[in-house]
Amino acid sequence: MSRADNRFARFVAVDWSGAKGSKHKGIAIATCTPGEDAPMLVTPPMPTWSRQAVSDWLVAQAACEPTLFGFDFSFAPPFVERQGYLPGDAVPQTAQEFWAYTDQCCADEDLGAASFLESTHRRHFYFGKADGIKADYMHLRRCEAHYNAGGGGKPSTVYDAIGAAQVAKASFSGMRLLHQVRPHVPVWPFDPLSGAGSLIVEIYTSIAARAAGRPKGRTKVRDPALLDMALAALGSAPHQPMSRYDDHSTDAIITAAWMRTASDDARHWSPPPLTREIAATEGWTFGVL
């Protein structure tokens, strides 16, 4: 895997949601071009985004110009630690096949995946004390463990399905999206980095916020002045005023600006701990070194 060589004409950060239903205030998309112009929010085709609308929009945009898309969900469950995604259950052993399996299992509307956790493979997910000891479910991917060991913070696991900070529903719904869009856009590092075209990567908005100067534990930005300070730290011009400064919008804006600078750093495309097995099964969060 080599660097991207500044080949992208657009950078897109998607703040994702795994909530039930088809109208998601928690989804925000920000986009920017090379240079210094601040990222702009993309107006959804309806008052709020649906996951299917994001998928359709992505495929259309990817065909127009080479774009780097970033999504803030886990692209696969842990595999390396236990040599299986759902040990004891007959499920695929590579990420692409697991995405297809997840999509096949779920009848939830709008690429939802709640049923996958709540019924199809219920015993693998922690929903509360009735499930036993929470620590028994806290398995991490290699990139998550590496990020934690380096002082980045303790990331969530896709097996934790309770509480506001859980990423389980968002991640499994995101895997359904990946299955849908991958015939049109490759997904790094499961697919190798090519010299042209669009690409999808996994992002962690806290990495972008920290790179923008936000302190650990205070990465959320809800103030226009703080947003401009974060953008300036990333070499970006000030943002266009918005009617609301919610976490989803500001996370997307800051992360898009960070992706623009980080994509030209060869280290992000070849992190030393990323092995072929990890790339094929668990993937890697762009920006974890």
Residue, then its C-alpha position, 0 to 999 in steps of 0.5 A: m500500500s502506498r500514499a494517495d499522492n494528492r489524487f483526490a478531488r474531494f473529501v467527504a466526512v459522514d457522521w453516521s447513525g444506526a438508529k431505527g427508522s429512516k429519518h436520521k438527525g444524527i447523519a451529517i455530511a461535510t465535503c471540501t476540495p483541495g486547498e483552503d476553503a472550509p468544508m460545507l455541509v451537504t443538504p439532504p434530499m429530504p429534511t433529514w438523511s436516510r441511510q439509503a439516501v447516503s448510499d445513493w448519493l455516495v455512488a453518484q458522487a464517486a462516479c463524478e470525481p475521485t473522492l475520499f469518503g470517510f465514515d465513522f463506524s467500525f467496518a468489521p467486528p474484531f476477528v484476530e483476537r478470537q479468529g472469528y467474528l461471532p465465535g461458535d456461530a457459522v458466519p463468514q470469515t472475511a469482511q466482504e463476505f460478512w457484510a453480505y451476510t449481515d445484509q442478508c440477515c437484516a430485514d430492518e428498514d433503511l439499512g438498519a441492523a438492530s435485528f442482527l444484534e437483538s435476535t439473529h446473534r443476540r448472545h454475542f452482544y451486551f445489552g445490560k446486566a442480565d447478560g452477565i459480566k460486561a468485560d466478557y464482551m469487550h473484545l477489540r480489533r487490533c487497530e482499536a487496541h493499538y489506539n488505546a495502547g498509544g494513549g488515544g483513548k478507549p474505543s468502543t467495541v461493536y459487541d457493546a449494544i447499550g448506552a449513548a456511546q455504543v457503536a454497535k447498531a451504527s457499525f452493523s448498519g454501516m456494514r450493510l451500506l458497505h456491501q451495497v456500495r463496494p461494487h462501485v467504490p473500493v473500501w480501504p484497506f480491504d481493497p488495495l489503494s489504487g492510483a485513481g478513482s474514489l475510495i472509502v475509509e473508516i474514520y474516528t472523528s476524535i482523531a480529527a478533533r485532536a489534530a485540530g487542537r481540541p483537548k482529549g476528552r473535549t473533542k466536541v465543538r458546539d461554538p462557531a468560534l471554536l469551530d473556526m479555531a479548529l479549522a484554522a489549525l487544519g489550514s482551513a478558512p473559516h466556516q460559513p455560519m450555520s443555523r445549528y452547531d450540533d456535534h454531528s455537523t461540526d464533527a463532519i466539518i472538522t473531519a473533512a478538513w482533516m482528511r484533506t490534510a491527512s490523505d497526503d501523509a504516507r504514514h496513514w496508508s501504511p501503518p506498521p501494525l497493519t498486516r494482511e490478515i488484519a486488512a482482510t478481516e478487521g480493517w483499520t481506522f484511517g489515521v491510527l498510526 
